[in-house]
Amino acid sequence: MNTPTAIHITDNYLINPTNPITINLIGAGGTGSNMVMALAKMNHALIALGHPGLQVYLYDNDRVSEANQGRQLFADSELDMFKSVALINRINRFFGTNWKAVTELFHQSGLSTFPNNGKANLYISCVDKASARMDIAEILKRYAVDSRYERNKPLYWMDFGNSKDTGQVILSTIEVVKQPESEQYRTVSKLPMVTDEFKGLLETSELDDDSPSCSLAEALTKQDLFINSTLANLGASLLWSLFREGMLFNRGFFLNLKEFRTQPLKVG
């Protein structure tokens, strides 16, 4: 007897929302700076298709340095600005959005001062420390206990991580997402958190040296020029499927850019 293929059906609120989907994008570095641009394109496309679009809050307390200008695409005029402010200003001017920059780290002690008390429908973490992911996980697990319906009800968490030329993107549910009955597929209502399923991987894949680079040349010895943008575009494609197709057979992937190879992570 064949085992039915596992599938996750998107929470209906992402497909048919009454308001823009709120997103907390945590980190405006190599991956985050590329991801916020991908989200801007996605927002524009969703609105053209009749969807309310996205409302993004970008969290980062780091400032632009010369070492950031290659991989993260900042201009000379943006040097010493907060990365989150530079990126959000650029997107708002270009697309006419009203996205917000938060010049702080996303952490438990600051929730009461953050927009929407730190709540959003979707969390996207682009951080390089396992401890930061663990902190995010604790916050989201706390939200899952208080599962009352609200406009900014936390639903999904997408985590990005990479080393010099490898990386991964993994999508998790924050709580159980009710699934419709299916005779053809095995529906999966809970996608495990990356910090529970891949704790060891996260601790070993983060950068060994997280000290600031003094130049682009030095930064490129730590992370390949295109690892962040490749991860961001592939991750955005996964997110696009979540919105547009309403179902996922894969909830992430592992990337080896040196060997030009990706390995999907199946649902279930």
Summary of the structure (lengths in Angstrom):
residues: 268
radius of gyration: 18.0
end to end distance: 18.1
largest distance: 63.3
contacts: 844
relative contact order: 0.19
helix: 38%
strand: 22%
